[in-house]
Amino acid sequence: MNVEFSYNDDFIDYVANKAIELKSGARSLKTILDNILSDAMFEIFAEEYTKINLFVPINESKLYILSKK
């Protein structure tokens, strides 16, 4: 789909800590990422956006920014 993903170490730490809280091993990682990306995927599949930047926001309301070419 030619979508460029970017993220930083803080985002990785955030996901890892959330997985530890769920106490279900590596399966938690997929669940957490699915939850974060589910809203964005609708817009990506519609081919409206080509880049997604994953980050840890201050209020945890939205963990990504979508951008066009």
Z-matrix of the N, CA and C atoms (Angstrom, degrees):
N
C 1 1.454
C 2 1.524 1 111.27
N 3 1.312 2 117.00 1 -3.85
C 4 1.463 3 121.99 2 177.84
C 5 1.528 4 113.21 3 56.51
N 6 1.315 5 116.35 4 44.08
C 7 1.464 6 121.65 5 176.95
C 8 1.513 7 108.06 6 -102.50
N 9 1.299 8 115.30 7 128.53
C 10 1.466 9 121.54 8 -179.72
C 11 1.531 10 109.28 9 -92.08
N 12 1.329 11 116.50 10 122.11
C 13 1.464 12 122.22 11 177.20
C 14 1.522 13 108.80 12 -102.31
N 15 1.316 14 116.19 13 138.44
C 16 1.460 15 119.98 14 172.25
C 17 1.524 16 108.25 15 -136.56
N 18 1.302 17 115.29 16 150.62
C 19 1.458 18 121.79 17 -179.66
C 20 1.515 19 107.61 18 -160.52
N 21 1.325 20 116.31 19 167.64
C 22 1.461 21 120.17 20 178.95
C 23 1.527 22 109.89 21 -124.09
N 24 1.309 23 115.65 22 176.42
C 25 1.467 24 120.68 23 -178.44
C 26 1.526 25 112.16 24 -62.29
N 27 1.324 26 117.66 25 -32.88
C 28 1.468 27 120.53 26 178.31
C 29 1.523 28 110.78 27 -62.33
N 30 1.327 29 116.62 28 -38.88
C 31 1.464 30 120.32 29 178.68
C 32 1.528 31 110.07 30 -65.76
N 33 1.321 32 117.18 31 -43.58
C 34 1.469 33 121.24 32 178.63
C 35 1.531 34 109.74 33 -60.47
N 36 1.325 35 116.91 34 -44.98
C 37 1.469 36 121.07 35 177.88
C 38 1.533 37 111.15 36 -61.07
N 39 1.329 38 116.66 37 -40.97
C 40 1.461 39 121.69 38 178.83
C 41 1.529 40 110.22 39 -59.75
N 42 1.326 41 117.37 40 -49.06
C 43 1.464 42 121.74 41 -178.80
C 44 1.532 43 110.22 42 -64.23
N 45 1.317 44 116.81 43 -43.12
C 46 1.468 45 120.26 44 179.61
C 47 1.529 46 111.07 45 -62.18
N 48 1.315 47 117.29 46 -42.79
C 49 1.470 48 120.46 47 179.46
C 50 1.519 49 111.73 48 -65.75
N 51 1.336 50 116.99 49 -39.00
C 52 1.462 51 119.85 50 176.72
C 53 1.530 52 110.43 51 -63.96
N 54 1.335 53 117.31 52 -38.83
C 55 1.471 54 121.41 53 178.76
C 56 1.527 55 110.56 54 -64.59
N 57 1.313 56 116.92 55 -40.63
C 58 1.467 57 121.11 56 178.15
C 59 1.528 58 109.97 57 -62.33
N 60 1.333 59 116.65 58 -40.63
C 61 1.467 60 120.78 59 178.86
C 62 1.534 61 111.61 60 -61.18
N 63 1.323 62 117.57 61 -36.50
C 64 1.464 63 121.79 62 -178.76
C 65 1.530 64 113.17 63 -75.61
N 66 1.319 65 117.05 64 -20.14
C 67 1.459 66 123.40 65 176.21
C 68 1.530 67 113.92 66 54.41
N 69 1.312 68 117.43 67 39.90
C 70 1.464 69 119.49 68 177.05
C 71 1.530 70 112.03 69 -127.18
N 72 1.295 71 116.33 70 26.97
C 73 1.457 72 120.98 71 174.27
C 74 1.515 73 113.82 72 69.17
N 75 1.332 74 114.69 73 -152.21
C 76 1.455 75 121.24 74 -175.49
C 77 1.525 76 112.53 75 -63.93
N 78 1.319 77 117.67 76 -25.84
C 79 1.475 78 119.92 77 177.75
C 80 1.517 79 111.50 78 -57.72
N 81 1.313 80 116.57 79 -30.94
C 82 1.462 81 120.81 80 178.64
C 83 1.518 82 111.50 81 -61.85
N 84 1.324 83 116.94 82 -35.16
C 85 1.462 84 120.23 83 -178.98
C 86 1.526 85 110.90 84 -60.41
N 87 1.328 86 116.39 85 -45.95
C 88 1.463 87 120.25 86 179.62
C 89 1.524 88 110.83 87 -64.80
N 90 1.314 89 116.85 88 -42.77
C 91 1.464 90 121.09 89 179.59
C 92 1.521 91 110.97 90 -60.36
N 93 1.301 92 116.41 91 -45.60
C 94 1.461 93 121.06 92 -178.82
C 95 1.524 94 110.39 93 -63.93
N 96 1.327 95 117.17 94 -47.77
C 97 1.466 96 119.85 95 179.38
C 98 1.521 97 111.64 96 -64.20
N 99 1.321 98 117.58 97 -39.89
C 100 1.470 99 120.38 98 176.74
C 101 1.527 100 110.81 99 -59.42
N 102 1.319 101 117.07 100 -43.32
C 103 1.458 102 120.97 101 179.50
C 104 1.521 103 111.82 102 -64.65
N 105 1.312 104 116.68 103 -40.05
C 106 1.462 105 121.32 104 -179.80
C 107 1.524 106 110.68 105 -67.52
N 108 1.320 107 116.17 106 -42.90
C 109 1.465 108 120.79 107 -172.20
C 110 1.524 109 114.86 108 -90.13
N 111 1.308 110 118.89 109 -11.02
C 112 1.470 111 120.06 110 -172.46
C 113 1.526 112 112.88 111 -57.11
N 114 1.311 113 118.27 112 -46.33
C 115 1.466 114 120.12 113 179.35
C 116 1.529 115 111.33 114 -65.77
N 117 1.300 116 116.32 115 -42.33
C 118 1.468 117 120.55 116 -178.38
C 119 1.515 118 111.82 117 -65.50
N 120 1.318 119 117.76 118 -33.28
C 121 1.464 120 120.75 119 -175.95
C 122 1.527 121 112.38 120 -63.13
N 123 1.311 122 118.59 121 -33.08
C 124 1.463 123 120.24 122 177.34
C 125 1.526 124 110.19 123 -60.09
N 126 1.319 125 116.09 124 -43.96
C 127 1.457 126 120.35 125 -179.28
C 128 1.526 127 111.32 126 -72.50
N 129 1.318 128 116.88 127 -35.09
C 130 1.459 129 120.31 128 178.41
C 131 1.526 130 110.25 129 -68.28
N 132 1.338 131 118.02 130 -43.99
C 133 1.466 132 120.99 131 179.37
C 134 1.530 133 111.70 132 -64.72
N 135 1.308 134 117.12 133 -27.02
C 136 1.462 135 120.94 134 176.52
C 137 1.528 136 110.78 135 -77.53
N 138 1.318 137 115.49 136 0.62
C 139 1.469 138 123.63 137 179.00
C 140 1.523 139 112.51 138 59.79
N 141 1.320 140 115.69 139 31.67
C 142 1.456 141 120.26 140 176.84
C 143 1.527 142 111.83 141 -84.16
N 144 1.333 143 116.67 142 -24.80
C 145 1.456 144 121.11 143 -174.88
C 146 1.519 145 110.39 144 -131.94
N 147 1.311 146 115.43 145 152.08
C 148 1.462 147 120.42 146 -179.45
C 149 1.521 148 113.16 147 -122.82
N 150 1.324 149 117.20 148 -5.03
C 151 1.464 150 120.71 149 -179.90
C 152 1.520 151 109.53 150 -136.83
N 153 1.325 152 115.49 151 143.32
C 154 1.459 153 120.82 152 173.72
C 155 1.524 154 107.61 153 -135.25
N 156 1.315 155 115.52 154 128.94
C 157 1.459 156 122.40 155 178.44
C 158 1.527 157 107.42 156 -110.80
N 159 1.321 158 116.64 157 117.07
C 160 1.463 159 122.41 158 -179.36
C 161 1.524 160 108.76 159 -95.52
N 162 1.326 161 116.81 160 132.67
C 163 1.454 162 120.88 161 -177.34
C 164 1.518 163 109.98 162 -153.59
N 165 1.312 164 116.52 163 171.05
C 166 1.463 165 121.77 164 177.54
C 167 1.531 166 107.28 165 -101.82
N 168 1.320 167 117.49 166 110.16
C 169 1.468 168 120.04 167 179.66
C 170 1.522 169 111.24 168 -80.37
N 171 1.282 170 115.58 169 167.26
C 172 1.462 171 120.54 170 179.97
C 173 1.524 172 111.12 171 -66.73
N 174 1.332 173 117.92 172 -41.37
C 175 1.464 174 120.05 173 -175.35
C 176 1.528 175 113.47 174 -104.82
N 177 1.337 176 118.22 175 5.10
C 178 1.465 177 124.34 176 178.17
C 179 1.534 178 113.70 177 57.52
N 180 1.321 179 117.85 178 22.02
C 181 1.457 180 118.93 179 -179.94
C 182 1.525 181 112.06 180 -79.03
N 183 1.318 182 117.17 181 -34.91
C 184 1.457 183 120.93 182 -179.79
C 185 1.529 184 107.39 183 -145.00
N 186 1.323 185 115.83 184 123.85
C 187 1.455 186 120.88 185 -173.55
C 188 1.521 187 113.21 186 -102.00
N 189 1.323 188 117.44 187 19.63
C 190 1.450 189 119.66 188 -179.57
C 191 1.528 190 110.87 189 -153.79
N 192 1.313 191 114.50 190 160.43
C 193 1.454 192 122.68 191 171.81
C 194 1.525 193 106.24 192 -128.67
N 195 1.312 194 117.23 193 126.60
C 196 1.450 195 122.38 194 175.86
C 197 1.514 196 109.31 195 -96.24
N 198 1.317 197 116.86 196 143.77
C 199 1.453 198 119.36 197 176.06
C 200 1.524 199 109.87 198 -142.42
N 201 1.320 200 113.64 199 155.12
C 202 1.459 201 120.41 200 179.93
C 203 1.511 202 109.14 201 -92.54
N 204 1.307 203 115.72 202 173.01
C 205 1.465 204 121.04 203 -179.18
C 206 1.487 205 113.52 204 -48.61
